Amino acid sequence: MKATQIPANERIHTLDIIRGIAVFGILIANMYAFKTLAFTDVRPFIEGGTVPDGALSPFADVFNTIFVEGKFYPMFSLLFGLGFYIFYTRLIEKGYNADRVFARRLIFLLVIGLVHLVFLWSGDILHTYALAGFLLLLFIHRQSKTIMVWIVSLLGVTSIFMFFLMSVTGVGLQLKMESGTGSLDTFENSVDSGEAVMANGSYGDILQYRFLNEVIPILMQSIFIAIAVLPLFLIGLYMGKKGMFHDVESNVKKWRKLCVHSFWSGGLLTALMAVLHYDVLPLPSYFTFGMAEGVNFAAGPLLMLFYVSAFVLLLRLKVWKKLLMPFAAVGRMALTNYLLQSLIAVFVFYGFGLGLFGQISSGVGLVIAVVIFTAQLIVSNLYLQTFKQGPMEALWRKWTYKVRG
């Protein structure tokens, strides 16, 4: 395999910093799903997106919709693909059976993800990352040009498919209401009963509700989601093969070109998404909201590439690298911090904890996300002064290297 070799003892701090920023963005994006029935509430597909009232909530809602939602999961996915390339090449250098060791790594991620999904929170991404990771093994020996063809093809197909799927979802719900087989009152009653369980129920009550209404549907979609995630992994793999992170200076022109083109293309699609989401156009809400969700499947990854390239170029400056270096500790403990975010948020919102589910505004949710991440930023930096890895990362490593290939 012709590849840019990365010394085993060298950490790419830019990569750690961007991963830490991605963990923060994911928390902000997840906050809506932590505090509401985001996985089952279909009312937005009928009523459209609205700007909430309040002092901070309008800003929080618009900020999340335009700059966060659909941008940081793709960023995390890109970094997973890049991390796979770095990990795989180092395994080969050390004489390991790389396919076997990486498969063990994925099995650990799949088990942790399924436990997280079933017993804690329905928004887990780890199990789909594990499934997509097995597909990633099919591309490690492919040429960069071949990988790029797959990236463009998969992103194009999945974006078009999701655009049409999301577009017809709202139309289908509207037709259901018009035919008398469904009503907005029915949907609202379903949300009210669900929120009551989540805010006041015991762990067993909430587990039963989530399993039937959220977990099973999510598991049924896992394979498709894994396929949708795969091109994002491949972007990271492509960048790894091209040495774009390891040798930034030699690839500055590529980064600048990527920054410019992802900015205008992602920016235009994101603007279109926002116009559709907030009903600016004189079209029915049941049509525009789904279209907005579909457009964001293409806009998100493009704007994500602008974020990544902008950070890479910015972090070439010592002053910015020094300023943002604390994020690197969060990035080095990404798995631990991701799972901790779920533990903390579930305690805050679910009935067996503080029971604030369905009662928190977008503005307060943003504040909670900032508080949680600030605590993680401090604890991660303190923890890594004593230990080399986060606790989940250490356990993951121990499992991965349990049997020599």
C-alpha positions in Angstrom: 0.0 0.0 0.0 1.5 3.3 -1.1 0.8 5.7 1.7 2.1 8.6 3.7 3.7 7.1 6.8 3.0 8.6 10.2 5.5 7.9 13.0 3.9 5.9 15.8 5.2 8.3 18.5 3.9 11.5 16.8 0.5 13.0 17.6 -1.1 15.3 15.2 -2.3 18.1 17.6 -4.4 19.8 14.9 -6.3 16.6 14.6 -6.9 16.3 18.4 -8.0 20.0 18.5 -10.5 19.6 15.7 -11.8 16.4 17.3 -12.3 18.2 20.6 -14.2 21.0 18.8 -16.3 18.3 17.1 -17.2 16.8 20.5 -18.5 20.3 21.5 -20.5 20.7 18.3 -22.1 17.3 18.7 -23.1 18.1 22.3 -24.8 21.3 21.1 -26.6 19.5 18.3 -27.6 16.6 20.6 -29.1 18.9 23.2 -32.4 19.2 21.3 -32.7 15.4 21.2 -31.7 15.1 24.9 -34.5 17.4 26.1 -37.3 16.6 23.6 -38.9 13.7 21.7 -36.8 14.6 18.6 -36.8 11.0 17.4 -40.5 10.5 17.3 -42.1 14.0 17.1 -43.5 14.4 13.6 -45.2 17.8 14.1 -42.3 19.9 12.6 -42.9 18.1 9.3 -46.4 19.5 9.4 -46.0 22.8 11.1 -42.6 23.7 9.8 -39.7 25.3 11.7 -40.4 28.2 14.0 -38.2 30.6 15.9 -39.0 30.2 19.6 -39.7 33.1 22.0 -37.3 34.2 24.7 -34.2 36.2 25.2 -31.6 33.6 24.2 -33.8 31.0 22.5 -34.1 32.7 19.1 -30.3 33.0 18.8 -29.8 29.4 20.1 -32.3 27.9 17.6 -31.1 29.8 14.5 -27.4 29.2 15.5 -28.0 25.5 15.9 -30.0 25.1 12.7 -27.6 27.0 10.5 -24.2 26.5 11.9 -24.3 23.2 14.0 -27.0 20.7 13.0 -25.6 18.3 10.4 -22.1 19.7 10.5 -20.3 18.2 13.4 -21.4 14.6 13.1 -19.9 14.7 9.5 -16.8 16.3 11.1 -16.5 13.5 13.6 -17.1 10.9 10.8 -14.3 12.4 8.7 -11.9 12.2 11.7 -12.9 8.6 12.3 -11.9 7.8 8.7 -8.7 9.6 9.1 -8.0 7.9 12.4 -8.7 4.6 10.8 -6.0 5.3 8.2 -3.4 6.3 10.8 -4.3 3.4 13.0 -4.1 0.9 10.2 -0.8 2.1 8.8 0.8 2.0 12.3 -0.5 -1.6 12.8 1.3 -2.6 9.6 4.5 -0.9 10.7 4.4 -2.9 14.0 3.8 -6.2 12.3 0.2 -6.7 13.3 -2.5 -8.4 11.3 -4.2 -5.0 10.6 -7.5 -6.3 9.4 -8.0 -8.6 12.4 -6.9 -6.0 15.0 -9.1 -3.3 13.5 -12.1 -5.7 13.3 -11.6 -6.3 17.1 -11.6 -2.6 17.6 -14.9 -2.3 15.7 -16.5 -5.1 17.7 -15.7 -3.2 20.9 -17.2 0.0 19.4 -20.3 -2.0 18.3 -20.9 -3.5 21.7 -20.4 -0.2 23.5 -22.7 1.6 21.0 -25.5 -1.0 21.3 -25.3 -0.8 25.1 -25.4 3.0 24.9 -28.3 3.0 22.4 -30.5 0.5 24.3 -29.8 1.3 27.9 -29.0 5.0 27.9 -29.8 7.2 24.9 -31.3 6.7 21.5 -29.0 9.1 19.6 -26.0 6.8 19.7 -23.7 7.0 16.7 -21.1 4.4 17.8 -22.9 1.3 16.5 -23.4 2.8 13.1 -19.7 3.9 13.1 -18.8 0.3 13.8 -20.9 -1.0 11.0 -19.6 1.5 8.5 -16.1 0.8 9.8 -16.3 -2.8 8.5 -17.1 -1.4 5.0 -14.2 1.0 5.3 -11.8 -2.1 5.3 -12.8 -2.6 1.7 -11.2 0.7 0.7 -7.9 0.8 2.6 -5.9 -0.6 -0.4 -7.8 1.4 -3.0 -6.2 4.3 -5.0 -7.0 7.8 -3.9 -8.8 8.5 -7.3 -11.0 5.4 -6.7 -11.9 6.6 -3.2 -12.8 10.0 -4.5 -15.2 8.5 -7.1 -16.9 6.6 -4.3 -17.1 9.7 -2.1 -18.8 11.7 -4.8 -21.1 8.9 -5.8 -22.2 7.9 -2.3 -22.7 11.5 -1.2 -24.7 12.3 -4.3 -26.9 9.2 -4.1 -27.6 9.4 -0.3 -28.2 13.2 -0.5 -30.7 12.9 -3.3 -32.4 9.9 -1.7 -32.7 11.7 1.6 -34.0 14.9 -0.1 -36.9 13.0 -1.7 -37.5 10.8 1.4 -37.7 13.9 3.7 -39.7 15.9 1.2 -42.5 13.2 0.9 -42.6 12.6 4.7 -44.4 15.8 5.4 -46.6 15.4 2.4 -47.5 11.9 3.6 -48.4 13.1 7.0 -50.6 15.9 5.5 -52.4 13.5 3.3 -53.0 11.2 6.3 -54.6 14.1 8.2 -56.7 15.1 5.2 -57.9 11.6 4.8 -59.0 11.4 8.4 -56.6 8.6 9.4 -54.6 11.0 11.5 -54.8 14.4 13.1 -52.6 17.0 14.7 -54.4 16.4 18.0 -53.4 12.7 17.8 -49.7 13.6 17.2 -49.8 16.2 20.0 -51.3 13.7 22.4 -48.7 11.2 21.5 -46.0 13.7 22.3 -47.6 14.7 25.6 -47.8 11.1 26.8 -44.2 10.5 25.7 -42.9 13.6 27.5 -44.8 12.5 30.6 -43.0 9.2 30.6 -39.6 10.7 30.0 -40.0 13.4 32.6 -41.7 11.4 35.4 -41.1 7.8 34.7 -38.7 5.3 36.4 -35.7 3.9 34.6 -37.8 0.9 33.6 -40.7 3.0 32.3 -38.3 5.1 30.2 -36.4 2.1 28.9 -39.6 0.4 27.8 -40.9 3.5 26.1 -37.6 4.2 24.3 -37.1 0.6 23.2 -40.5 0.4 21.5 -40.7 3.9 20.1 -37.0 4.8 19.4 -34.5 2.0 19.6 -36.3 -0.5 17.4 -36.9 2.0 14.5 -33.3 3.2 14.8 -31.9 -0.3 14.6 -34.0 -1.0 11.5 -32.3 2.0 9.9 -28.8 1.2 11.0 -27.6 -0.3 7.7 -28.8 2.6 5.7 -27.2 5.1 8.1 -23.9 3.2 8.0 -23.9 3.5 4.2 -24.7 7.3 4.5 -21.8 7.7 6.9 -19.3 5.7 4.7 -18.5 8.5 2.3 -17.7 10.8 5.2 -15.3 8.1 6.5 -13.8 7.9 3.0 -13.1 11.7 3.0 -10.9 11.1 6.0 -9.3 8.1 4.5 -8.6 10.1 1.3 -7.0 12.9 3.3 -4.9 10.4 5.2 -3.6 8.8 2.0 -2.8 12.3 0.6 -1.0 13.3 3.8 -3.1 16.4 4.1 -3.0 16.5 8.0 0.4 15.1 8.5 2.1 17.5 6.1 -0.1 20.6 6.1 2.5 23.0 4.7 3.0 20.9 1.6 -0.8 20.8 1.1 -1.6 24.5 1.9 -2.8 25.1 -1.6 -5.2 22.1 -1.4 -6.5 23.3 2.0 -7.0 26.9 0.7 -8.8 25.6 -2.4 -11.0 23.3 -0.2 -11.7 26.2 2.2 -12.9 28.5 -0.6 -15.0 26.1 -2.5 -16.6 24.4 0.5 -17.5 27.9 1.9 -19.4 29.1 -1.1 -21.1 25.7 -2.0 -21.9 24.8 1.6 -22.9 28.4 2.4 -25.4 28.6 -0.5 -27.0 25.2 0.3 -27.2 26.1 4.0 -28.9 29.4 3.1 -31.4 27.4 1.0 -31.9 25.0 3.9 -32.6 27.9 6.3 -35.0 29.6 3.9 -37.0 26.3 3.6 -36.7 25.5 7.3 -38.1 28.8 8.5 -40.9 29.0 5.9 -39.5 32.1 4.1 -40.8 30.8 0.7 -44.6 30.9 0.0 -44.8 27.1 0.1 -46.7 24.7 2.5 -44.9 24.0 5.7 -45.5 20.3 5.3 -43.4 20.4 2.1 -40.6 22.9 3.0 -39.5 21.4 6.3 -38.8 18.0 4.8 -37.0 19.6 1.9 -34.9 21.6 4.4 -33.9 18.4 6.2 -33.0 16.8 2.8 -31.0 19.7 1.6 -29.0 19.7 4.9 -27.7 16.2 4.0 -25.7 17.8 1.3 -25.1 21.2 2.9 -23.9 19.8 6.2 -20.9 17.9 4.9 -19.9 20.8 2.6 -20.0 23.4 5.4 -18.2 20.8 7.6 -15.3 20.8 5.1 -15.1 24.6 5.3 -14.9 24.3 9.1 -12.2 21.7 9.0 -10.1 23.4 6.3 -10.5 26.8 8.1 -9.3 25.3 11.4 -6.4 23.6 9.7 -5.2 26.8 8.1 -5.8 28.8 11.3 -3.9 26.3 13.5 -0.8 26.9 11.4 -0.4 30.0 13.5 1.2 29.4 16.8 -1.0 31.9 18.7 -4.2 30.0 17.6 -2.7 26.6 18.2 -1.8 27.7 21.7 -5.2 29.2 22.4 -7.1 26.1 21.2 -4.7 23.5 22.5 -7.0 22.8 25.6 -9.5 21.3 23.1 -6.9 18.7 22.2 -7.4 17.0 25.6 -11.1 16.6 24.9 -10.3 15.2 21.5 -7.9 12.7 22.9 -10.7 11.5 25.2 -13.4 11.7 22.6 -15.1 8.4 23.3 -15.1 9.0 27.1 -16.4 12.5 26.7 -19.1 11.5 24.2 -20.4 8.8 26.6 -20.2 11.2 29.6 -22.3 13.8 27.8 -25.1 11.2 27.5 -24.8 10.2 31.2 -24.9 13.8 32.3 -27.7 14.9 30.0 -29.8 11.8 30.8 -29.5 12.6 34.5 -30.5 16.2 33.9 -33.6 15.5 31.7 -35.0 12.0 32.5 -37.5 11.2 35.2 -35.0 9.1 37.3 -32.8 12.2 37.5 -33.8 15.9 37.6 -36.8 15.3 35.3 -36.4 18.4 33.2 -37.4 16.7 30.0 -39.7 18.9 27.8 -39.3 21.9 30.1 -36.1 23.5 28.9 -35.9 26.2 26.2 -33.4 26.2 23.3 -31.5 29.1 25.1 -31.2 27.2 28.4 -30.3 24.1 26.5 -27.4 25.9 24.9 -26.2 27.2 28.2 -26.4 23.7 29.7 -24.3 22.4 26.7 -21.7 25.1 27.3 -21.5 24.3 31.0 -21.1 20.6 30.4 -18.4 21.0 27.8 -16.5 23.6 29.9 -16.4 21.0 32.7 -15.2 18.4 30.3 -12.6 20.8 29.0 -11.2 21.3 32.5 -11.4 17.6 33.6 -9.9 16.3 30.4 -6.8 18.5 30.7 -6.4 17.6 34.4 -6.9 13.9 33.7 -4.3 13.7 31.0 -1.7 15.3 33.2 -1.7 12.0 35.1 -2.9 9.4 32.6 -2.0 8.9 28.9 -5.5 8.1 27.8 -9.1 8.5 28.9 -10.7 5.5 30.8 -12.8 4.3 27.8 -9.9 4.8 25.4 -7.6 2.7 27.7 -10.2 0.0 27.9 -10.7 0.1 24.1 -6.9 -0.2 23.6 -6.7 -3.1 26.0 -9.4 -5.0 24.2 -8.0 -4.2 20.8 -4.5 -5.6 21.5 -5.7 -8.6 23.6 -4.7 -11.0 20.8 -1.8 -10.4 18.6 -2.5 -10.7 14.9 
